[in-house]
Amino acid sequence: MSSPGREQAAPPRHRWAPVAVSYLTFILIGVSTGVTGVLLPAQMRDYGVAEATIGITFFTFSAGFLLAGATAGALIHRLDIRASLAIGGGAFVLAGLLTALRPPFAALLAVQVAAGYGTGVLEAVLNVLLARRPNATTLLNRLHAFFGVGALIAPPLATWMLGFAAWPFVWLVLAVTAIPLVVAFWLTLPARVPGGETPAPAEGGGPRPGEKGGGSLLAAVVREPAVLFGAVFLAVYVGVELSVGNWAFTFLTREREIPALLAGSIVSGYWLGLTAGRFVISPIATRLGLTAIGMSFACMFGVTAAALLTWLVPGTVAAVAGLVLFGFFLGPLFPTTMAVAPRLAPPALAPTTIGLLNGVSVIGGALFPWLAGALTEGIGTWTLPPYALALAVLQLVVWRLVTVRMAPEPLPSAAS
């Protein structure tokens, strides 16, 4: 793996242009995620299916995303970062173009596997790319903040497009937009950007010399307890993020009896808070001298307090403050975990570690929101705040288990 000093020695174009293109790519990924809810009604009418049937697309997309997480490290190891980005971007473009052709429903399900794989590879490889650079925590927080930017602009953008075109046109635009981004990576990254994974000594938990296959790398990573706890942590994180994001509107309109228009604005405030937290908190923590670990604990205490505020204090003002603060403190946790991921296993296994963490997180994104919906249906909408509080406390417990198994933070090298 290239050292931070070698990264800094690269020409300026190779240092900052790929970072800028990474941010643009995450905006596109955020848009592709955010348009889904707007397109679902049109897709159901077009295919003549109900909610449960169209929901199968979520599972096939998740299957592709999980496959990407399991294979991204091996892909970087066998090829390099630039080629891996080309493969992920190519899968994304291909899936978008096939979706734009309005395939039969069974084919659409298969295309969603390719869409999930392309999105997952892009996310994992870009996390690896920025995690290897100086000031990785801030860079990764900004990267994931731009995902939030894309998710915020997606609903009005998709609604506007549906005013003059059918739903497949939206995916045509996304696919065409991704093409120049893939080309930009090819032009701005050096001719070969190695992922840096080399066989680690057997006693370090990595593969033995000569065992360079992707399977041995993945097997070595899953033997690391810190990686397993890190995967559980991110699964819980994505679960609580999407549980609140998906069910807050129902909670506000049914339990707090807030008008739908105002409730929708409050939910937008939650996502805006999540995006703002990723832009703001890391630079402030750096100025205060907080480490990434300390910042994460502080954010989790903030999430817990916001959940209590939303649950125990009635009224619209408390709901607004609670949800915005919940998102604000929640936002930095995912990118900060990616920034410290190289410390969860031997450094040579960092790309596979990041890929696995990113891929497994999608499991929590499916399981915990489903459970939140089941509690809402079976017990009542009032269960969302205490459910979010329980997940916030669970985050704290699991993060503690991660940090006690984490390697010490490396000292700055003389080259940096």
N, C-alpha and C positions, 0 to 999 in steps of 0.2 A: 504494500500500500504506500502511495506517495506520502511523504511527510508534509506537514504544513509548510515547512520551509520551501520544499520543492514546488508546492502549489503557488506560493508567493513569488517564486522565481519565474513563473510562466509569464509570457507576454500579456500585457493588459487586456488584449482582446480575448484571450483564453481565460482570463480571470473573471471578467465582469459580463461579457456578452452571454455566456451560457447561463449565468445567474438570472439575467433579465429575461431570456427566453424561457427559463424554468418557471418564472413567475407568470409569464403569459400563458404557458401551458397549463398551470394550475387554475388560472382563470377559466380556461376552456373546459377543464375537467369539472370545475364547479358549475359552469353553465350546463354541461351535459347532465349533471346530477340534478340540478334545479329545475330543468324543463320537464322532468319526468311526471311530476304531479299535474302539470298543466296539460300534458299530452294524453294522460290516461283516459279521461272521458271520451276524447275523440277516437282513441284506439278501441275502446270498448264498443262504441257505436259502429265503427268501421268493421270490426271483426264479429260483431254480434255476440260478445261474451260478457260475463258478469265480473264483479270485483275479484272473486276467488280465483277465477280462471286467468284473468290478466295478471294477477299476483304471482303466477308461476314465473313470469319474466324476472321477478326479483330474485328467485332462487337460482335460475340459470345464470343470471348475471353474477350472483355471489359465487357460484361454482367456478366461473372463469376467473374471478378476482382471487379466490382462494388458490387456484392453480398457479396464478401468477406469483403469489406470495411464496409458494413452495418451490418455484423454479427460478425466480429472478436471480438469486445468488449464483446458481449454477450457470445461468445464461451469461452473467457478467464474467464469471470465472472462465468460461470456455471462449467467449468472444472478448468484448470490452464494453465500456459504458456507452460509447458512441453507437456501436452496432446494436446494443440492447435497446437503446432509445429508438433506433430505426425500426426494430422489430415491434416494439410496443406501439409506436406511432402508426406503423403500417397496419397492425391489427385493428387499431381504433378507426383509422380511415376506411379500411375494408368493411368493418361492421357498420359504419355510418352510411356508406354507399349502398350496401345491401339492404339496410333498413329503409333507405330512401326509395328503393324500388317497390316498397310495400309487398314484402313476401307473404306467402301463406302463413297462418298463425304458427303452425308447427315449425316452419323454417325460421320464423321470428324468434322462437324460443332458442333455437340453435345459434342464431346470430348473436343473441344476448350473451352467450358463453364467450364468443370472440370479443364482444364489447367489454365484458368484465375482464378478460385476460389483457387486452390492450391497455385499459385504464389502470389495472393493477401493476403491470410492468412499468408503465410511465411513472406512476406514483413511487414505486419501490426504487427504481433507478435514480430518479431525481432526488429522493431522500438520501440515497448513497452518495450521489454527486456532491450535495451540499454538506453532508455530515463529514466529509473529508476535508473541508475548508476551515480556515481560521474563523472564529466567531460563529461557529456552526449553530449554536442555540438561537441566536438572533436571526440568522439566515433562514433557518427552518421554520421559525415562528412566522416570519414574513411570507415564506412560501405557502404555508397553510392558511395564512390570512387571505392571500389572494384567491384561494379556493372559496373562501367565504364571500369575497367580492363577486366571483362568478355566480355563486348560488343566490346572491341577493338580486342581481340584475336579470337572472334567467326567467323568473315568472312573468314579469311585464314584457320581456323580449319575446318569449314564446307566445304570449297572448296576442301581442301585436302581429306576429307572423301568421297566426291562425285566423286573423281577420281578413287575410287576402290569399291564403294558401292552405293546402291540406297538411296534416301533421307530418307526412314523410319529408316535406320540404325543410322542416326544422333540422332534421338529421342530415339532410344534404348540405345545409349551410355549415353545420358542425364539422362534417367530414372534410369539406373543402377548406375550412379555416385551419384544420390540423395540418394540412399538407405543407404550407410554408413554415410552420413551426418545426416540423421534422427536418426540413431542408436547412433551417437556420441552425439546428443543433449540429448537423453534419458540417456546416461551414464554419461555425464558431469554435467547436471543440477541436483539440489537436487530432492529428491523423489517427492516433491510437491512445485511448484513455483507459489504461488497465483498471480493472476493478480492485486489484490488489490482493485477491485471495490466493494464498499459497498454502501448501500443506503445513499444518501445525504439528508440533511434537505430540506423540501419543499421550504423554502424561499431561499435556495441557488440555486434553479433551478434544483436540482436533484430529483429522485424519493422519495416518502415518505417511511417511514419505512414499511417494508413488501412488497414493490413493487420491487422485485428483478429480474423480468423478463427482457429478453433482449430488448423487445419492449419498456418498460418504460425507460431503460437506453438510448436507441437511441432517444426516444422522448425528454428526458431531455437534451441531448446534442444539438439537433437541435433547442432548445429554446434559446441557448446561442448565442448572436450576434457575439461575437468574433470568435466562431467556424464557423459560416456561412461565415464571411468575410475571415477566414483562408482557408476554402474550396475553395472559389472563387480565392484567391491568388494562391493556388497550382494548380488549374485548368489553370489559366493564365500562371503560370510557366511552367508546362508540355507542354502547347500549344506552347509557344515560343521556348522551347527547341527542340521539335520535328518539328516545322515549319522550323526552321533554319537547323536542322539536315537532314530533308527530302528534302528540296528544294534548299539548298545552291549549290549543284552540278549543278542543272539546271541553277541557276542564274550565276554561274561562267562561265559555258560553253557557254551560249547563250548571256548574257548581257556583260560580260567582255571578251568573246572570248578566254578563257584560255583553253589550250589543256586538253582533258579528263583525261589523266593520272595525270597531275599536279593538276587539279581540285579535283580529288579523294584524292590526298595527302593532299590538303588544308582542305577538309572536315574531314579527319582523324585527322588533327591538331586541328580542332574545338572540336572533342570528346576527344582528348588528353588533350586539355586545360581544358575542363570541369572536367576531372578526376584529373588533377594536382591541380586545384583550391580546390577540396575537401580535398586533402592531405595537402596542403600548407597554405591556408589562415587562417583557424581556429587557428593553433598554433601561427602564427604571430600575429593575433588579440589578443590572450590571453596575449602574451608578451607585447603588446602595451597597455594593460588594457582596450580594447574595450569589451563591452558586446555583447551578441549574437544579440541584436536588433541593436546596433550601427554598428556591422560588416555587418549585412544584408543591412542596408541603404547604407553603403560604397560600397558594392558589386553591388547594384542596380544602383548607380551612375556610377560605372565602366561599367556595361552592357549598360547603355544609351550612354555613351561616345563611346564605341566600335561600337554600331549601327550607330552613326553619322559618325564615321571614315569610316566604310564600305560603307555607302551611299554616302558621299560627296567627298571622295578622290578617284580618279580613279587610276587604275593600279593594278598589281598583288601584289606588296608589301603591299599596303594598304589593299587589300582583305585578304591576309594571316594574317597580324597583327590584323585586325579588327575581323575576325572570331575566331582566337585563343584567343584573349582577351575577346571576347564575351563569349566564353565557360568558360574561366578561372574564370571570375567574376560571371557567372551564376551558376556555379557548387555548391557552398555551400548553396544556398537558400533553396532547398528542405530539406536536412537533418537538417539545422538549424531550419526550421519551425517545424520539428518533435521534435526537442529538446525542444522547448518552448511550444509545444502543451499542456502539462499539465497545463499551465497557462491560457489557453483559456476558461476553464470551472472549476467547482469544482474539486479538486484533485482526488476525488473518481471516477470521470468519465474519467480519463486520457486514459485508454485503448480504450474505445468506441470513444473518440475524435480522437485518432490517427488512429484507423481503418477507421473512416468516412472520415477524411482528405485524407488518402491514397487511398481510394476507389473512392472518387469524383474526384480526380486529373485525372483519366483516361478519364473523359468527355472532359476536355480541350485538352487532347492528341488526341482526335478524331476530335473535332470541329475546333480548330484553324488551324491545318495543312490542313484540308479540305478547309477552307476559304482561306488559303494562296495559295493553288492550284487553287481555283476558280479565285482569283485575277490574278494569273499568266496567266491562260488561257484567261480570259476576257479582261485584261488590258495590261499585259506585265510582263516579268520577272523582270523588274526594280523595281517592287513594293515590293519585299521581304525586302530590308533594311528599307524602311520607315514603312512597316508593323511591322517588328521586333521592330523598335523604338517606335511605338505606343503601342505595348504590354509591352515594357520595362517601359514606362511612366505609363501605367495602373497598372503595378506591384507596382510602388512607391505609387500610390494613394491608392490602396487597402491595402498595407502593413501599411500605416499610419492609416487607419481605423481599422486595427487589433491591432496595438500597443496601441492605446488610450483606447482600451477595455480590455487589457491584465492585469492580476493580477501582482502585483509587484514581482520581483525576490525574492525567499525565501532566508533568511539569512542562511549561513552555520551553521549546527548543531554542538553542542559540540562534538558529537561522531565522526564527520568527521574531 
